[in-house]
Amino acid sequence: MESASNLLIAVDAGHGGWDNGAQGLGRREKDDNLALALEVQRQLERQGLQVLMTRSDDTFVELADRAAMANEADADLFVSLHRNSFTRPTDETYGIENYIYLTAPPETSGRAAQLVLSELDDVGVQRIVGVSRGNYAVLRRTLMPAMLLEMGYIINETDNLLFDENLTAYAQAIAKGIMEYFGLVWNANATPPTPPLQPEENEIYDMQQLLESRYGFGLTPTGRYDDPTRRAVTVALQIELNGAYNAGLAVDGKFGPLTAMAIRPIRQGDQGALVALLQVLLTLNGYDPGEVDGYFGPRTATALRFFQRDHFLTSDAIAGRESFTALIKE
């Protein structure tokens, strides 16, 4: 049996940002998807599972990026949440359907998809359409078992009513199906996890202490990503660039063109002091690369990809001049 704390579930709220998805009866699919995804996240985390959200707000994320985030983080299961639609109501445009990829094994993706549908059926739906196969990008590109769940038709009033009335119960059913797939027992008495401290209360302060202990700037930890911290991390970057590439930079804490030009791309698999500084900078900006260990692993790559996406950079998980500039000058 798997341990809940060792599992990472990628929860994908379909569409977002400029992409509204399906629309009908005064609703936008992207809003319903996000509301359900956030509740699924809450239910899974309450049971002790880790969750990777491809989006947690009204942001547009490329389909390839959604799959790449899950792949790079080595997620154990990918669940994409959607609402169905059609050009007009028919006798068939109602009910819940779950998709797996065209060639997905029935004993992995197929079994997971069916378990989720069974739990949803117990809550109450108009009908369960069943498990179908589809050539959706997020199913085609993900490397782990994956499903794309269509939570009723947005053009069907009863499906919408059930969605609104049962949002929490549906999220709990999805979480139960996921847990059953991994052989985990649902704990009805599980308490919500303690909310993590906000960065200004915890991580930024820790990063300032780490910078001071490693480089000795005389930096006073404040818990805020302020100008003294930007200067300190720039000094650290200049020191490491000089050491790694003999860049000949003036160690003055000023992030100018010469410092930017001295940066060479680092990527997943790299290690060393420059990777550690990247992890520090991601944390200072509110993104979670995991432990500052100087190893560019999947978690660091996912954090960087999120930062790049949110700052309109190429979301390739490669830290070059543009990424370092945005991280320091943000």
N, C-alpha and C positions, 0 to 999 in steps of 0.2 A: 504493500500500500504506500502511495506517495505521502509525503509530509506536506501539509498545506503551505507552510512557510517557504518550501522549496519550489513552489509552483509560481509561474508568471503567466498571467492571462492577459492577452492583448484585447482590449475592448475598443472597437472602432465605431464611432458615431458617424454614420454616413453623411456625405455632403457637408455643407457649412460655408460660411462667408458669402461670397457672391453666388454660390451654387445652392439654391433653395431646395433642390430635389423635386419630388412630386408635390403638387399643390392641389387643394380642393377643399370645398366647404369652409373656406376661411382659414385653412391650416397650411403650414409649410413643413415638409418632411424633415428638413434639417433640425427644426426645433424639437419635434417629437423624438427624433433619433438621439439628440443630445440629452434630453430629459431622462430618457430610459437608460442611456449609457452611464450617466452619472449615478443613477440609482443602482444599476448593476455593479458599478465600482464599489459603492458603499456596502452592498450586501456581500460581495466577495471579500473585501477587506475586513469586514466584521467577522468573517469566518477564518481569517488569518492568511488568506491568499494574497500574493502580490499582484498588482494590476498596472499595466501600461496602457494609458489612454492615448489614442492617436490624436485626439483633440479634446479639450476640456472646456472650450468656449466656442463662440461663433466665428471660427477661423476656417478658411479654405485650406485643405491639405490635398496634395496630388495623390492619386491612387497608388502610384509607384512608391511614394514616400510612406504611405500607411503600411504597406507590406514590408518595406525596407526597415522601418522602425522595429517591427516585430521580429524580423529576421536577425537584425543586428543585436537585439536584446536577448535573443535565443528564447523567445516565448514558447510556452508549452501548448498553447491553444489560441486561436485567433477567432474572435466573434465580431462580425460586422452587423450592425443594427440598422434596419431600414423600415420604411412604410411602403406598401405596394400601391400601384395606381394603374389606371387604364384611361383611354380616351373618353370613355363614357361608361356608366354603370351597366352591367349585364347580370345574368343569373349566376355567373361564376366569379364576379368581382367582390368577393368577401372571404375572410378567413386568413389563417396564418400558414406560411410556407417557409421551409428552411432549405437553403441551397448548399450543396457541396460541389467541388470541382468535378469536371467531366471524368477524370480518371482517379479521383480520390478513393482510397480503400474503404470499403464499407465497414471494416472492423475498427477504423479510427475515426475519420471525419464523419462517416455515415452513422456510426454508433453514437457519437457525441451529439450530432444533429437530432437524432431520434429521441435520445434521452431528454434533451431540452424541450422538444415538442410534447413529449409525454407529460412533463411537469407543467407546461403551459395549459395543456388540455385539462389537467386536474383543477386549475384555477377557474377556468371557464372561458370558452371562446365560441364564436359562431360555428366554426368548423376548423379542423386541422387538414390542410390540403395535403401535407406530407413532406417527405424529403425528396427534393428534385436535384438534378445536376445542371450546372450552368457554367459558362465560360467567363465569369466575372474576374476582373483584373486582380482584386484583392485575394481571390481564391487561387488564381493561377500563379501568382507571384510569391505567395507565402510558402515557407518551407516546413511549417508545422501543420497538424490537423486544423482545419478551418471550416467555418460555416458563415453563410450570409442569411440572416434571419429577417424575413419580411413580416412585420408585426401588424398584419391586417391592412386593409385598403383604406387609403386616406379619403377616397371618394365614397366610402360607405359609412353612413351615419351610425349604425350599430357598432361597427368595428371601432370607430372613433370614441363612442361612448364607453365601450369596454376598455379601450386603451387608457382613457382618462380615469375611470373608476378603479382600475386594477393596476395602475402603474407600478406601485410598490410590490404588489403580489406577483406581477409579471416579472419584475426584476429579480425577485426572490426565486421564482420558478426557474429562470434562466441560470441563476447561480447554483441552485440545487442540481439541475441537470449537468452542469459543468463538474460539480463536485462528485456526482455519481459516476461520471465517466472516469474520474481518477481514483475511484474507490474510496472516497472520503464520506464521512457521515456528517449530515447536517446537524449543527448544534443550535437548537431553537433558543437557547438561553445565552448565546454568545453576546458579549457586550461590545459596543462600538469601540474601535481602536482609539487610543488617546490621540487627539489631533496633534500633529507635529508643530513644533515652535516655528514661527515665521522666521525667514532668513535674518531679519534685523535683530531678532531675539536670540539667535543661535549661530547659524552657519557663517554669517559674515564676520561676527566676532571671532569665531574659531579660525577663519582664514586670516584675519588680521594678526592673531596670535602666532599662527604658523609662519606667516611672512616675517614677523619680527624675530622669531626664534631661529629661522634659517638665514636671514640676511642682516639682522640687527640695524634697522633704520632709525630706531627711536620712535617707531609708529605706535601711537596710543590707540588700542582697540576701542571703537565706538559703537560697533554693531550696525554701522551705515557704510554703504559704498560711496565714500566721500572723496574729495580731491586729494587729501594726503594719502589715501589708500591707492588711488590711481597712480600717483607719483611713485609710491613704494613698489607697486607691482611692475611699473615701467622700468624702474631701476633694476629689479630682479630680472626682467626680460633682457635688458641690455647686458647685464652680467652674463647671463646664460648664452646669449647670442655670441658674445665675444669669446666665451669659452668653447662653444661648439663649433663655430665657423671662423674664428679669428676675424670678427667683423670690424674691429677697431672703432667701436662706437664710444662716444663720450657718455659716461654713466652719470647722466644729469636728471633723469626722471622726466624728460620731455619726450613725448611720443611724436616725433616728427618724421619727415620723409625718409631720412637715413635709417632710422630704426625700422620703419615699415619695410623698406627695401631689403633689409638684412634677414627678414623672416623667410624661412623655407617651409614648405608644406609638411605637416605631420599628419599621420593617418592611423587607422586602426592597426594594431600590431607593433607600433613604435613604442619606445619607452625612454625614460630619462627625465632630466630636470625640466625641459621645455614642455613635456607632456604634463608633468606635475603643475607647472604654471598654468597650462590650459585648464586643468581641472580646478585650480584655484579660481581662475577667472569665470568659469562657468558657474561655480558656486556663488561667487560674488554677484553674479547677474541673476541669481534665482533659479538656476538649472542644476539638476542633480546628476553629477558624473560618477557618484559613488565615492569610495575612499580616495584620498589624494595619495596615490601610490606610485605615480610616475609610469603607469602602464595604460596604454590606450586600448582599452577593451571595449566590449559591446555596449556597456552602460555609458561610458564616456562618449562613444560614437552617437548613441541615441540622444543624449543631452545636447551634444553639439548640433545634431540635425534639427532638433526642436528650436534651438537658438537661431540657427541660420534661417529656418522657415519663418520664424516670428519677426526677423529683421530683414526679410526680403532679399536674402542672399541665396546663392545656389546651395540647395540642401543636399550636399554630397558627403557630409561627415568628414571632410578634409579641412584641417585648420591651416589656412594660409594667411596672407596679408590682410585680406578683407575681413576675415573672421576675427583675427586678433585686434584689428583696428576697432571694429564694432564692440568687441568685448571690453576693451579698455576705455573707449571714449563714450560708451553708452551713458 
